[in-house]
Amino acid sequence: MSNSQGSHRAARGGSGRRAAGRASGLDTHGPDAYGPDLYGPDAYGPLETLSYGAPLYGAPLAPEPQLPRQSSVAAPVADPGAGPGRGAGVEAASGADRRGGARRAARRREGERSGTFRRLVPQALVVAFLAGGTSAFIANDKAIRLSVDGVPRTMHTFADDVDELLADQGVTVGEHDLVAPAPGEALASGDEIVVHYGRPVTLTLDGQRRQLWTTARTVDGALRQLGVRAEGAFLSTSRASAIGRSGLALDVRTERSVTFMADGRERTIRTNAATVGEALGEAGISLRGQDTTSVPSGTFPRDGQTITVMRISGTKEVREEPIPFTVERTRDPTLLKGTEVVAQAGRQGARRVTYALRTVNGVKQKPRKIAEEIAREPVTQRVKVGTKAMPTAVAGADGLNWSGLAHCESGGRPGAVDPTGNYGGLYQFDTQTWQSLGGSGRAQEASASEQTFRAKKLYVQRGSSPWPHCGSRL
């Protein structure tokens, strides 16, 4: 179809519609050109008052009318060849049907909107109430991460502080346990609470025993926490060993510097040995026979200690030593006073003594007595002691110058002895002459008065001849 033909048909269609309107008496450009007012108060018919008790969903809804462009039946099209009256009538009837369907659809939509509003009001009130409570609930809830002895867990709680949280979770802590943050600290969402339980450790460090507490869970952690220098040290338990809640006993021997003086040489070693004997073996020094060290081999070697090895060689020697005899004195009234007579001569005894002779590092030591036995018992000497009064006068000898004789013979000394040892006393008696005159022992052992008495007796018997050089002094 050409453009001119289309324009012609459009013009014809418009003229036909205007002609039909005039034929039906309707003003196609006036207020009623399309029927009653679609937007006035009566456009949707009389208003209905719905109660809350009415079944909003019970009544069936009328099917929604199809719009003119959605209708399955095509609207009649005016035949250009028909008369003016026929085409206008059909078009007017179709317009009236369309306006009636539109008003019914508008009233249904209005009713649906009013019912929906009445249903939403109480639901909105309930939602608002629940929203307020939920806001308060969310405000007090806290997300907390709790780690107990290295085992973490995340939880939600209403607790206000650390103490309350631990009580809620059944976590009991003591004075040796570690809690961070500290008990009593306030909680906030996102906080992390760490609990480390205390463990008792019996630590023997270089021979010194102590009772300590640690929150470490392994031996290595405990050593670091207690500040123990463990490089090169001996540990009774592996560093990776776990420490239970009941604790453990741990023996630590740190590395120490020990110096040994042996065989004229000095040797310094680093050792963690438990005894001096063990350290001696590590230094390559052996002990033989009676060899020993300056400190007991079972003692703990200290850091910086110097220990001397003593090479000992020795023998035994048996010596016989005398045992002196005792003297027993008995009073004898038949003997002159000052006179003693040996009734039984004494004799020494003997004992055998064993001595240990030692040489330490080439130096002889003082002999040490290690045993003894009696070889011969001593014999007691018995002596009689005179108690009879000594006479002072001897007939025929008194009145002589006895002091002059004594001065000439001995210088007036009662205990004098000549160089030969055969003569003694004031008057130089020999032992045989002295005893023949009734004296005991030797003259030089008697008193001066007894010696003078015996000299007078000798003078009566022999005159001054016993004193050839000094007799003239009488």
C-alpha beads as a LAMMPS data file, in Angstrom:
LAMMPS data file: protein, C-alpha beads

474 atoms
473 bonds

1 atom types
1 bond types

-500.0 500.0 xlo xhi
-500.0 500.0 ylo yhi
-500.0 500.0 zlo zhi

Masses

1 110.0

Atoms # bond

1 1 1 0.000 0.000 0.000
2 1 1 1.286 3.407 -0.870
3 1 1 1.664 6.301 1.576
4 1 1 -1.045 8.233 -0.153
5 1 1 -3.501 5.413 0.199
6 1 1 -2.794 5.067 3.934
7 1 1 -3.329 8.735 4.575
8 1 1 -6.564 8.630 2.688
9 1 1 -7.929 5.742 4.734
10 1 1 -6.953 7.455 8.001
11 1 1 -8.818 10.540 6.964
12 1 1 -11.827 8.553 6.066
13 1 1 -11.828 6.670 9.367
14 1 1 -11.687 9.910 11.388
15 1 1 -14.562 11.473 9.418
16 1 1 -16.700 8.395 9.921
17 1 1 -16.231 8.409 13.679
18 1 1 -17.125 12.060 13.970
19 1 1 -20.192 11.488 11.847
20 1 1 -21.333 8.615 14.014
21 1 1 -21.017 10.765 17.104
22 1 1 -23.201 13.461 15.675
23 1 1 -25.764 10.916 14.580
24 1 1 -26.046 9.511 18.121
25 1 1 -26.430 12.934 19.678
26 1 1 -23.118 12.749 21.647
27 1 1 -20.598 15.513 21.872
28 1 1 -17.368 13.904 21.150
29 1 1 -15.477 16.857 22.642
30 1 1 -17.688 17.710 25.609
31 1 1 -17.691 16.556 29.228
32 1 1 -19.775 13.514 28.500
33 1 1 -17.961 12.494 25.436
34 1 1 -16.718 9.325 27.307
35 1 1 -19.688 8.740 29.634
36 1 1 -19.916 9.487 33.379
37 1 1 -16.878 11.003 35.213
38 1 1 -14.327 8.247 35.860
39 1 1 -12.634 10.182 38.693
40 1 1 -15.613 11.596 40.529
41 1 1 -17.068 10.498 43.861
42 1 1 -19.293 7.938 42.224
43 1 1 -16.768 6.649 39.814
44 1 1 -16.439 3.340 41.772
45 1 1 -19.950 3.062 43.052
46 1 1 -21.090 3.373 46.721
47 1 1 -18.313 2.876 49.441
48 1 1 -18.449 -0.254 51.591
49 1 1 -17.755 -0.362 55.314
50 1 1 -15.797 -3.511 56.213
51 1 1 -15.653 -4.872 59.747
52 1 1 -12.593 -6.683 61.202
53 1 1 -14.760 -9.671 61.711
54 1 1 -15.645 -9.980 58.000
55 1 1 -13.869 -12.808 56.231
56 1 1 -11.424 -10.852 54.148
57 1 1 -10.236 -13.937 52.371
58 1 1 -13.446 -15.947 52.334
59 1 1 -15.383 -14.276 49.466
60 1 1 -14.317 -15.298 45.981
61 1 1 -12.871 -12.538 43.883
62 1 1 -14.352 -11.773 40.486
63 1 1 -12.018 -12.397 37.631
64 1 1 -10.042 -9.311 36.651
65 1 1 -11.546 -7.779 33.459
66 1 1 -9.314 -7.594 30.515
67 1 1 -8.365 -4.181 29.215
68 1 1 -9.546 -3.331 25.699
69 1 1 -6.101 -4.009 24.278
70 1 1 -5.999 -7.374 26.189
71 1 1 -9.391 -8.634 25.020
72 1 1 -9.330 -11.890 23.121
73 1 1 -12.229 -10.689 20.898
74 1 1 -11.177 -8.006 18.465
75 1 1 -13.226 -4.824 18.560
76 1 1 -15.449 -4.391 15.509
77 1 1 -13.968 -2.083 12.952
78 1 1 -16.274 0.190 11.061
79 1 1 -16.631 -0.737 7.481
80 1 1 -15.739 2.188 5.303
81 1 1 -18.433 1.163 2.876
82 1 1 -21.191 1.076 5.502
83 1 1 -23.454 3.964 6.248
84 1 1 -22.688 6.548 8.932
85 1 1 -25.351 5.387 11.340
86 1 1 -24.229 1.810 11.566
87 1 1 -20.581 2.465 12.315
88 1 1 -21.241 5.069 15.056
89 1 1 -23.639 2.797 16.943
90 1 1 -21.215 -0.068 17.188
91 1 1 -18.413 2.237 18.319
92 1 1 -20.576 3.868 21.042
93 1 1 -21.673 0.510 22.472
94 1 1 -18.096 -0.724 22.656
95 1 1 -16.953 2.455 24.531
96 1 1 -19.703 2.055 27.161
97 1 1 -18.680 -1.538 27.890
98 1 1 -15.074 -0.500 28.342
99 1 1 -15.921 2.236 30.852
100 1 1 -18.106 -0.095 32.984
101 1 1 -15.389 -2.750 33.213
102 1 1 -12.824 -0.135 34.242
103 1 1 -15.013 1.097 37.118
104 1 1 -15.559 -2.433 38.482
105 1 1 -11.821 -3.184 38.371
106 1 1 -11.016 0.064 40.239
107 1 1 -13.511 -0.767 43.037
108 1 1 -11.970 -4.244 43.517
109 1 1 -8.442 -2.819 43.792
110 1 1 -9.565 -0.270 46.373
111 1 1 -11.170 -2.954 48.541
112 1 1 -8.068 -5.104 48.404
113 1 1 -5.861 -2.196 49.478
114 1 1 -8.126 -1.356 52.456
115 1 1 -8.168 -5.006 53.708
116 1 1 -4.423 -5.363 53.379
117 1 1 -3.887 -2.197 55.488
118 1 1 -6.169 -3.517 58.259
119 1 1 -4.188 -6.794 58.374
120 1 1 -0.782 -5.102 58.496
121 1 1 -1.495 -2.728 61.416
122 1 1 -1.556 -5.325 64.272
123 1 1 1.325 -7.210 62.695
124 1 1 3.382 -4.019 62.623
125 1 1 2.688 -3.443 66.340
126 1 1 3.899 -6.950 67.227
127 1 1 7.006 -6.501 65.076
128 1 1 7.788 -3.164 66.765
129 1 1 7.475 -4.732 70.269
130 1 1 9.694 -7.649 69.345
131 1 1 12.232 -5.328 67.701
132 1 1 12.645 -3.369 70.958
133 1 1 13.280 -6.514 73.032
134 1 1 15.632 -7.918 70.416
135 1 1 17.660 -4.696 70.448
136 1 1 18.145 -4.973 74.233
137 1 1 19.002 -8.687 73.903
138 1 1 21.606 -7.994 71.249
139 1 1 23.088 -5.110 73.249
140 1 1 23.865 -7.371 76.314
141 1 1 25.110 -10.378 74.350
142 1 1 28.937 -10.601 73.982
143 1 1 31.053 -12.802 71.776
144 1 1 34.036 -13.967 73.917
145 1 1 37.008 -16.198 73.085
146 1 1 38.037 -18.280 76.138
147 1 1 41.316 -20.256 76.129
148 1 1 41.848 -22.680 79.057
149 1 1 45.305 -24.266 79.140
150 1 1 45.759 -23.745 75.411
151 1 1 42.310 -25.059 74.400
152 1 1 40.349 -22.159 72.817
153 1 1 36.613 -21.870 72.329
154 1 1 34.314 -19.031 71.262
155 1 1 31.021 -18.385 73.058
156 1 1 28.258 -15.863 73.590
157 1 1 27.668 -14.690 77.145
158 1 1 25.787 -12.111 79.224
159 1 1 28.512 -12.065 81.918
160 1 1 29.657 -8.611 83.000
161 1 1 33.229 -9.434 84.089
162 1 1 35.900 -12.138 83.969
163 1 1 34.920 -13.690 87.321
164 1 1 31.301 -14.121 86.245
165 1 1 32.323 -15.650 82.915
166 1 1 34.643 -18.202 84.555
167 1 1 31.940 -19.104 87.094
168 1 1 29.400 -19.588 84.303
169 1 1 31.810 -21.863 82.423
170 1 1 32.758 -23.865 85.542
171 1 1 36.422 -22.797 85.401
172 1 1 37.938 -22.724 88.916
173 1 1 41.275 -20.939 89.429
174 1 1 43.659 -20.864 92.400
175 1 1 46.437 -18.632 93.691
176 1 1 49.059 -20.234 91.410
177 1 1 46.910 -19.989 88.236
178 1 1 47.261 -17.190 85.656
179 1 1 44.178 -15.337 84.341
180 1 1 44.407 -12.537 81.785
181 1 1 42.742 -10.073 81.874
182 1 1 42.719 -10.133 85.664
183 1 1 39.644 -11.441 87.506
184 1 1 37.133 -8.642 88.038
185 1 1 37.922 -6.886 84.740
186 1 1 34.827 -5.860 82.736
187 1 1 34.021 -7.745 79.536
188 1 1 33.303 -6.379 76.086
189 1 1 32.347 -8.205 72.936
190 1 1 35.409 -9.482 71.133
191 1 1 37.566 -9.907 74.285
192 1 1 39.871 -12.912 74.680
193 1 1 40.271 -14.507 78.133
194 1 1 43.305 -16.734 78.762
195 1 1 43.600 -19.157 81.722
196 1 1 46.821 -21.056 82.488
197 1 1 46.726 -23.525 85.387
198 1 1 49.648 -23.619 87.822
199 1 1 51.706 -26.814 88.092
200 1 1 54.038 -27.755 90.984
201 1 1 57.624 -28.532 90.014
202 1 1 60.216 -30.067 92.375
203 1 1 63.377 -28.654 90.815
204 1 1 66.812 -29.951 91.816
205 1 1 69.210 -27.489 90.231
206 1 1 72.905 -28.323 90.601
207 1 1 72.220 -30.288 93.777
208 1 1 69.940 -27.653 95.369
209 1 1 66.284 -28.734 95.705
210 1 1 63.424 -26.205 95.547
211 1 1 59.626 -26.405 95.280
212 1 1 58.323 -24.057 92.545
213 1 1 55.155 -23.368 90.523
214 1 1 54.860 -22.811 86.777
215 1 1 52.032 -22.232 84.303
216 1 1 54.017 -23.784 81.441
217 1 1 52.676 -27.025 80.016
218 1 1 56.036 -28.471 78.929
219 1 1 59.458 -28.909 80.522
220 1 1 61.021 -26.560 77.978
221 1 1 58.462 -23.844 78.745
222 1 1 58.982 -24.297 82.491
223 1 1 62.756 -23.896 82.133
224 1 1 62.297 -20.650 80.212
225 1 1 59.699 -19.378 82.656
226 1 1 61.893 -20.182 85.680
227 1 1 64.982 -18.651 84.077
228 1 1 67.048 -21.852 84.146
229 1 1 70.033 -21.855 81.757
230 1 1 69.663 -25.247 80.100
231 1 1 72.219 -25.029 77.269
232 1 1 74.482 -28.070 77.602
233 1 1 72.702 -29.114 80.801
234 1 1 71.635 -32.580 81.861
235 1 1 67.852 -32.988 82.205
236 1 1 66.252 -35.938 83.947
237 1 1 63.189 -35.488 81.688
238 1 1 62.936 -34.614 77.991
239 1 1 62.391 -30.931 77.234
240 1 1 59.357 -31.859 75.123
241 1 1 57.691 -33.752 77.984
242 1 1 54.312 -32.445 79.104
243 1 1 53.710 -31.275 82.667
244 1 1 50.372 -32.442 84.054
245 1 1 48.256 -30.640 86.618
246 1 1 49.861 -32.812 89.324
247 1 1 53.341 -31.495 88.376
248 1 1 56.638 -33.393 88.169
249 1 1 60.131 -33.716 89.663
250 1 1 62.918 -32.331 87.487
251 1 1 66.682 -32.724 88.000
252 1 1 68.829 -30.195 86.126
253 1 1 72.625 -30.132 86.133
254 1 1 74.003 -27.122 84.300
255 1 1 77.312 -27.132 82.501
256 1 1 80.179 -26.081 84.799
257 1 1 83.909 -25.416 84.539
258 1 1 86.037 -27.748 86.745
259 1 1 89.859 -27.829 86.957
260 1 1 91.855 -30.949 87.929
261 1 1 95.481 -30.902 89.128
262 1 1 96.967 -34.346 88.435
263 1 1 100.459 -35.678 87.736
264 1 1 101.917 -32.173 87.575
265 1 1 99.418 -31.033 84.924
266 1 1 96.331 -28.818 85.002
267 1 1 93.196 -29.869 83.105
268 1 1 90.024 -27.753 82.822
269 1 1 86.828 -29.271 81.419
270 1 1 83.189 -28.268 80.913
271 1 1 80.900 -30.844 82.474
272 1 1 77.377 -31.468 83.760
273 1 1 78.476 -34.474 85.832
274 1 1 76.685 -35.239 89.090
275 1 1 79.812 -36.208 91.079
276 1 1 83.520 -35.429 91.183
277 1 1 84.199 -39.063 90.254
278 1 1 82.147 -38.738 87.043
279 1 1 83.884 -35.484 86.120
280 1 1 87.261 -37.144 86.765
281 1 1 86.389 -39.861 84.263
282 1 1 85.321 -37.238 81.684
283 1 1 88.727 -35.587 82.108
284 1 1 90.425 -38.901 81.344
285 1 1 92.043 -39.216 84.781
286 1 1 92.053 -42.585 86.531
287 1 1 92.751 -43.453 90.169
288 1 1 94.898 -46.446 91.095
289 1 1 95.544 -48.197 94.380
290 1 1 95.334 -45.703 97.235
291 1 1 94.948 -42.666 94.943
292 1 1 92.262 -40.183 95.966
293 1 1 91.137 -36.580 95.451
294 1 1 91.280 -33.487 97.633
295 1 1 87.465 -33.598 97.955
296 1 1 85.308 -36.733 98.296
297 1 1 84.612 -38.304 94.913
298 1 1 80.869 -38.471 95.640
299 1 1 80.406 -34.719 96.133
300 1 1 78.869 -32.338 93.579
301 1 1 81.464 -30.447 91.485
302 1 1 80.920 -26.673 91.638
303 1 1 81.517 -24.197 88.866
304 1 1 85.102 -22.896 88.993
305 1 1 86.230 -25.548 91.507
306 1 1 89.848 -26.819 91.514
307 1 1 90.363 -30.452 92.560
308 1 1 93.746 -32.052 93.270
309 1 1 94.418 -35.707 92.485
310 1 1 96.698 -37.271 95.115
311 1 1 98.915 -40.155 93.986
312 1 1 99.565 -42.251 97.099
313 1 1 102.109 -45.005 97.628
314 1 1 102.844 -46.564 100.999
315 1 1 104.241 -49.409 103.065
316 1 1 103.845 -50.778 106.559
317 1 1 106.470 -50.796 109.296
318 1 1 106.449 -52.701 112.625
319 1 1 108.306 -51.166 115.531
320 1 1 108.923 -52.519 119.063
321 1 1 108.442 -49.904 121.747
322 1 1 109.221 -50.233 125.492
323 1 1 106.583 -50.255 128.190
324 1 1 107.954 -48.683 131.412
325 1 1 107.527 -50.574 134.669
326 1 1 105.802 -49.150 137.711
327 1 1 107.420 -48.669 141.210
328 1 1 105.617 -49.876 144.283
329 1 1 106.897 -48.391 147.603
330 1 1 106.319 -50.016 151.032
331 1 1 107.071 -48.420 154.426
332 1 1 109.571 -50.417 156.545
333 1 1 110.019 -49.447 160.254
334 1 1 113.200 -51.512 160.569
335 1 1 115.075 -49.279 158.190
336 1 1 116.408 -45.919 159.172
337 1 1 114.427 -42.988 158.015
338 1 1 115.589 -41.862 154.626
339 1 1 116.716 -45.376 153.726
340 1 1 115.118 -47.222 150.740
341 1 1 115.774 -50.810 149.861
342 1 1 114.725 -52.318 146.466
343 1 1 113.012 -55.585 147.300
344 1 1 112.226 -56.461 143.619
345 1 1 113.853 -54.825 140.660
346 1 1 111.540 -53.590 137.912
347 1 1 111.750 -54.575 134.238
348 1 1 110.390 -52.847 131.161
349 1 1 107.859 -54.473 128.937
350 1 1 107.580 -54.238 125.109
351 1 1 104.837 -53.649 122.496
352 1 1 104.802 -54.126 118.719
353 1 1 103.313 -51.153 116.863
354 1 1 102.449 -51.176 113.115
355 1 1 102.757 -47.871 111.247
356 1 1 101.579 -46.916 107.758
357 1 1 104.196 -44.988 105.836
358 1 1 102.720 -42.947 102.963
359 1 1 104.122 -40.858 100.169
360 1 1 101.671 -38.365 98.622
361 1 1 102.695 -36.943 95.258
362 1 1 106.316 -37.828 96.130
363 1 1 106.289 -36.268 99.635
364 1 1 106.682 -38.495 102.711
365 1 1 103.925 -38.125 105.266
366 1 1 104.033 -38.562 109.047
367 1 1 103.755 -42.256 109.993
368 1 1 100.300 -43.254 111.071
369 1 1 99.791 -45.951 113.721
370 1 1 97.350 -48.518 112.452
371 1 1 97.837 -51.442 114.934
372 1 1 99.638 -52.512 118.093
373 1 1 100.092 -55.590 120.296
374 1 1 101.863 -56.382 123.656
375 1 1 105.062 -58.384 123.185
376 1 1 106.187 -58.492 126.831
377 1 1 104.509 -57.330 130.019
378 1 1 106.531 -55.027 132.358
379 1 1 107.652 -56.149 135.887
380 1 1 106.801 -53.919 138.847
381 1 1 109.678 -52.669 141.031
382 1 1 109.044 -52.977 144.786
383 1 1 110.910 -50.667 147.220
384 1 1 111.040 -50.663 151.038
385 1 1 111.184 -47.206 152.629
386 1 1 112.656 -46.843 156.144
387 1 1 110.738 -45.003 158.825
388 1 1 113.156 -45.516 161.800
389 1 1 114.624 -42.317 163.226
390 1 1 118.181 -41.624 162.110
391 1 1 120.811 -41.493 165.045
392 1 1 122.876 -38.365 165.022
393 1 1 125.769 -39.411 167.278
394 1 1 128.445 -42.088 166.816
395 1 1 130.793 -42.673 169.684
396 1 1 134.378 -41.847 168.806
397 1 1 133.430 -39.786 165.752
398 1 1 131.540 -36.801 167.089
399 1 1 133.277 -33.471 167.352
400 1 1 135.247 -33.857 164.136
401 1 1 135.189 -31.364 161.276
402 1 1 132.827 -33.295 158.976
403 1 1 131.782 -30.214 157.053
404 1 1 135.445 -29.515 156.176
405 1 1 135.842 -33.091 154.941
406 1 1 132.668 -32.838 152.836
407 1 1 133.822 -29.548 151.342
408 1 1 137.137 -31.060 150.373
409 1 1 135.685 -34.277 148.898
410 1 1 132.585 -32.964 146.993
411 1 1 132.442 -29.237 147.426
412 1 1 129.709 -29.782 150.041
413 1 1 127.232 -31.225 147.486
414 1 1 125.211 -34.302 148.585
415 1 1 124.490 -35.412 145.016
416 1 1 127.983 -34.996 143.641
417 1 1 129.416 -37.841 141.497
418 1 1 133.061 -38.178 140.395
419 1 1 133.918 -38.345 136.681
420 1 1 134.261 -42.126 136.739
421 1 1 130.774 -42.579 138.208
422 1 1 132.001 -44.938 140.867
423 1 1 131.954 -42.505 143.801
424 1 1 129.212 -40.164 144.944
425 1 1 127.783 -38.055 147.719
426 1 1 129.287 -35.690 150.255
427 1 1 132.042 -38.095 151.184
428 1 1 132.458 -39.891 147.867
429 1 1 131.296 -43.383 148.868
430 1 1 131.553 -46.241 146.437
431 1 1 128.366 -48.315 146.226
432 1 1 129.806 -51.409 147.942
433 1 1 131.101 -49.475 150.968
434 1 1 127.868 -47.524 151.207
435 1 1 125.693 -50.609 151.312
436 1 1 128.022 -52.349 153.806
437 1 1 127.371 -49.507 156.205
438 1 1 123.631 -50.150 155.960
439 1 1 122.860 -47.705 153.203
440 1 1 120.517 -48.508 150.254
441 1 1 121.062 -47.705 146.720
442 1 1 123.894 -45.293 146.213
443 1 1 125.236 -42.656 148.582
444 1 1 124.418 -39.676 146.386
445 1 1 120.735 -40.672 146.544
446 1 1 120.578 -40.441 150.361
447 1 1 120.077 -37.379 152.484
448 1 1 123.037 -35.295 153.753
449 1 1 122.402 -36.345 157.370
450 1 1 122.394 -40.047 156.461
451 1 1 125.616 -39.629 154.531
452 1 1 127.286 -37.960 157.512
453 1 1 126.013 -40.732 159.808
454 1 1 127.420 -43.429 157.531
455 1 1 130.734 -41.531 157.234
456 1 1 131.099 -41.470 161.061
457 1 1 130.508 -45.229 161.207
458 1 1 133.191 -45.733 158.559
459 1 1 135.621 -43.521 160.543
460 1 1 135.062 -45.652 163.668
461 1 1 135.895 -48.766 161.662
462 1 1 138.821 -47.502 159.563
463 1 1 139.804 -44.024 160.708
464 1 1 140.584 -41.372 158.082
465 1 1 142.171 -43.818 155.634
466 1 1 139.135 -43.928 153.299
467 1 1 139.911 -40.255 152.522
468 1 1 143.640 -40.195 151.822
469 1 1 143.762 -36.688 150.385
470 1 1 141.209 -34.882 152.602
471 1 1 141.267 -36.945 155.824
472 1 1 143.589 -34.386 157.400
473 1 1 140.708 -31.895 157.381
474 1 1 138.989 -33.782 160.188

Bonds

1 1 1 2
2 1 2 3
3 1 3 4
4 1 4 5
5 1 5 6
6 1 6 7
7 1 7 8
8 1 8 9
9 1 9 10
10 1 10 11
11 1 11 12
12 1 12 13
13 1 13 14
14 1 14 15
15 1 15 16
16 1 16 17
17 1 17 18
18 1 18 19
19 1 19 20
20 1 20 21
21 1 21 22
22 1 22 23
23 1 23 24
24 1 24 25
25 1 25 26
26 1 26 27
27 1 27 28
28 1 28 29
29 1 29 30
30 1 30 31
31 1 31 32
32 1 32 33
33 1 33 34
34 1 34 35
35 1 35 36
36 1 36 37
37 1 37 38
38 1 38 39
39 1 39 40
40 1 40 41
41 1 41 42
42 1 42 43
43 1 43 44
44 1 44 45
45 1 45 46
46 1 46 47
47 1 47 48
48 1 48 49
49 1 49 50
50 1 50 51
51 1 51 52
52 1 52 53
53 1 53 54
54 1 54 55
55 1 55 56
56 1 56 57
57 1 57 58
58 1 58 59
59 1 59 60
60 1 60 61
61 1 61 62
62 1 62 63
63 1 63 64
64 1 64 65
65 1 65 66
66 1 66 67
67 1 67 68
68 1 68 69
69 1 69 70
70 1 70 71
71 1 71 72
72 1 72 73
73 1 73 74
74 1 74 75
75 1 75 76
76 1 76 77
77 1 77 78
78 1 78 79
79 1 79 80
80 1 80 81
81 1 81 82
82 1 82 83
83 1 83 84
84 1 84 85
85 1 85 86
86 1 86 87
87 1 87 88
88 1 88 89
89 1 89 90
90 1 90 91
91 1 91 92
92 1 92 93
93 1 93 94
94 1 94 95
95 1 95 96
96 1 96 97
97 1 97 98
98 1 98 99
99 1 99 100
100 1 100 101
101 1 101 102
102 1 102 103
103 1 103 104
104 1 104 105
105 1 105 106
106 1 106 107
107 1 107 108
108 1 108 109
109 1 109 110
110 1 110 111
111 1 111 112
112 1 112 113
113 1 113 114
114 1 114 115
115 1 115 116
116 1 116 117
117 1 117 118
118 1 118 119
119 1 119 120
120 1 120 121
121 1 121 122
122 1 122 123
123 1 123 124
124 1 124 125
125 1 125 126
126 1 126 127
127 1 127 128
128 1 128 129
129 1 129 130
130 1 130 131
131 1 131 132
132 1 132 133
133 1 133 134
134 1 134 135
135 1 135 136
136 1 136 137
137 1 137 138
138 1 138 139
139 1 139 140
140 1 140 141
141 1 141 142
142 1 142 143
143 1 143 144
144 1 144 145
145 1 145 146
146 1 146 147
147 1 147 148
148 1 148 149
149 1 149 150
150 1 150 151
151 1 151 152
152 1 152 153
153 1 153 154
154 1 154 155
155 1 155 156
156 1 156 157
157 1 157 158
158 1 158 159
159 1 159 160
160 1 160 161
161 1 161 162
162 1 162 163
163 1 163 164
164 1 164 165
165 1 165 166
166 1 166 167
167 1 167 168
168 1 168 169
169 1 169 170
170 1 170 171
171 1 171 172
172 1 172 173
173 1 173 174
174 1 174 175
175 1 175 176
176 1 176 177
177 1 177 178
178 1 178 179
179 1 179 180
180 1 180 181
181 1 181 182
182 1 182 183
183 1 183 184
184 1 184 185
185 1 185 186
186 1 186 187
187 1 187 188
188 1 188 189
189 1 189 190
190 1 190 191
191 1 191 192
192 1 192 193
193 1 193 194
194 1 194 195
195 1 195 196
196 1 196 197
197 1 197 198
198 1 198 199
199 1 199 200
200 1 200 201
201 1 201 202
202 1 202 203
203 1 203 204
204 1 204 205
205 1 205 206
206 1 206 207
207 1 207 208
208 1 208 209
209 1 209 210
210 1 210 211
211 1 211 212
212 1 212 213
213 1 213 214
214 1 214 215
215 1 215 216
216 1 216 217
217 1 217 218
218 1 218 219
219 1 219 220
220 1 220 221
221 1 221 222
222 1 222 223
223 1 223 224
224 1 224 225
225 1 225 226
226 1 226 227
227 1 227 228
228 1 228 229
229 1 229 230
230 1 230 231
231 1 231 232
232 1 232 233
233 1 233 234
234 1 234 235
235 1 235 236
236 1 236 237
237 1 237 238
238 1 238 239
239 1 239 240
240 1 240 241
241 1 241 242
242 1 242 243
243 1 243 244
244 1 244 245
245 1 245 246
246 1 246 247
247 1 247 248
248 1 248 249
249 1 249 250
250 1 250 251
251 1 251 252
252 1 252 253
253 1 253 254
254 1 254 255
255 1 255 256
256 1 256 257
257 1 257 258
258 1 258 259
259 1 259 260
260 1 260 261
261 1 261 262
262 1 262 263
263 1 263 264
264 1 264 265
265 1 265 266
266 1 266 267
267 1 267 268
268 1 268 269
269 1 269 270
270 1 270 271
271 1 271 272
272 1 272 273
273 1 273 274
274 1 274 275
275 1 275 276
276 1 276 277
277 1 277 278
278 1 278 279
279 1 279 280
280 1 280 281
281 1 281 282
282 1 282 283
283 1 283 284
284 1 284 285
285 1 285 286
286 1 286 287
287 1 287 288
288 1 288 289
289 1 289 290
290 1 290 291
291 1 291 292
292 1 292 293
293 1 293 294
294 1 294 295
295 1 295 296
296 1 296 297
297 1 297 298
298 1 298 299
299 1 299 300
300 1 300 301
301 1 301 302
302 1 302 303
303 1 303 304
304 1 304 305
305 1 305 306
306 1 306 307
307 1 307 308
308 1 308 309
309 1 309 310
310 1 310 311
311 1 311 312
312 1 312 313
313 1 313 314
314 1 314 315
315 1 315 316
316 1 316 317
317 1 317 318
318 1 318 319
319 1 319 320
320 1 320 321
321 1 321 322
322 1 322 323
323 1 323 324
324 1 324 325
325 1 325 326
326 1 326 327
327 1 327 328
328 1 328 329
329 1 329 330
330 1 330 331
331 1 331 332
332 1 332 333
333 1 333 334
334 1 334 335
335 1 335 336
336 1 336 337
337 1 337 338
338 1 338 339
339 1 339 340
340 1 340 341
341 1 341 342
342 1 342 343
343 1 343 344
344 1 344 345
345 1 345 346
346 1 346 347
347 1 347 348
348 1 348 349
349 1 349 350
350 1 350 351
351 1 351 352
352 1 352 353
353 1 353 354
354 1 354 355
355 1 355 356
356 1 356 357
357 1 357 358
358 1 358 359
359 1 359 360
360 1 360 361
361 1 361 362
362 1 362 363
363 1 363 364
364 1 364 365
365 1 365 366
366 1 366 367
367 1 367 368
368 1 368 369
369 1 369 370
370 1 370 371
371 1 371 372
372 1 372 373
373 1 373 374
374 1 374 375
375 1 375 376
376 1 376 377
377 1 377 378
378 1 378 379
379 1 379 380
380 1 380 381
381 1 381 382
382 1 382 383
383 1 383 384
384 1 384 385
385 1 385 386
386 1 386 387
387 1 387 388
388 1 388 389
389 1 389 390
390 1 390 391
391 1 391 392
392 1 392 393
393 1 393 394
394 1 394 395
395 1 395 396
396 1 396 397
397 1 397 398
398 1 398 399
399 1 399 400
400 1 400 401
401 1 401 402
402 1 402 403
403 1 403 404
404 1 404 405
405 1 405 406
406 1 406 407
407 1 407 408
408 1 408 409
409 1 409 410
410 1 410 411
411 1 411 412
412 1 412 413
413 1 413 414
414 1 414 415
415 1 415 416
416 1 416 417
417 1 417 418
418 1 418 419
419 1 419 420
420 1 420 421
421 1 421 422
422 1 422 423
423 1 423 424
424 1 424 425
425 1 425 426
426 1 426 427
427 1 427 428
428 1 428 429
429 1 429 430
430 1 430 431
431 1 431 432
432 1 432 433
433 1 433 434
434 1 434 435
435 1 435 436
436 1 436 437
437 1 437 438
438 1 438 439
439 1 439 440
440 1 440 441
441 1 441 442
442 1 442 443
443 1 443 444
444 1 444 445
445 1 445 446
446 1 446 447
447 1 447 448
448 1 448 449
449 1 449 450
450 1 450 451
451 1 451 452
452 1 452 453
453 1 453 454
454 1 454 455
455 1 455 456
456 1 456 457
457 1 457 458
458 1 458 459
459 1 459 460
460 1 460 461
461 1 461 462
462 1 462 463
463 1 463 464
464 1 464 465
465 1 465 466
466 1 466 467
467 1 467 468
468 1 468 469
469 1 469 470
470 1 470 471
471 1 471 472
472 1 472 473
473 1 473 474
